[in-house]
């Protein structure tokens, strides 16, 4: 896992825990200062966590779909040739 992925993953984890803490402490005076009627603090934190987790997936250094398709077609053709040789 790349360093950027680890950082984004940890940001997502921290924001998720903060979201749960904001939900549990929602009726307290401290969290009540930051709450907004139209957009609660917990929603903002949950949205930030979702964005961080999506960014982690976008940073994934996996091969592109085109490369994967080329490899699978090459594997299929080699298997087809082996089957023809057996007959």
N, C-alpha and C positions, 0 to 999 in steps of 0.2 A: 504494500500500500504506500503510495507516495505521501510525501510530507503534507502537501496541500489537502489530500484526502483526509489524513488523520486530523488536521486542524479543523476542517469543515465538519468532520464527524463529531469531534469534541464540542464544537460550537452548537451543533444540533442537540447533543445530549444535555449540555448545560441549559440551553433554552427550553428543552422539554421539562427538565427538573424545575426550572424557574416558573414555567407555566403551571405545573402542578402545585407548586408552592403558592402561586398567586390565586389559584382556584381555592385552595384550602384556607388561605388567609384573606379571602375576599371581603369579609365583613369587618376586618380590623381597621383601625383608624389609619395606620401606616399605608396599607395598600389602597384604602379608600381615597386617599389624596390623589393617587395616580389613575384611578378609574375614570373612564369617560362613558357616558351613557350610550353613545353611538358605537364606540369601539373599545370594548373592555381590554384591560392590560393582558389578560390571559390569552385573548385572541391574537394580540400582537405578538406575544411570545411564541405561541403555537405556529403562527405564520412564519416567523423568523426561523423556527426549528425546521419547518417543512422546506423552506428555501435552502437552508444549509444542507439538509439531507439530499435534496434534488441536485444541488451543486456538487455534492460528493459523487453522485452518480454520473454527472457530466464530466467530471475530472477523471473518470475511470479510463485507464490506458488500454482498454480492450481493443481488439482489432475492429475495423469498420465492417459493416455488413457485406460490402462488396468483396472484401478479402475473404470473409468467411464463406461466401457463396462460391468463390473461385476454388477454395480448398475443398469444399464439399463436392463440387462437380468433378474435381480431379480425383477425389477419393472414389466417387461413384464410377467414374470411367475405368479406374484401375481395377475395381472389384468386378466390373463387367468384363474386362479383358481376362481376368483370372477365371471367371465362369466359362468364357468361351474356350479357354485353353483346356479346361477339364473335359469338355464335351468331345 
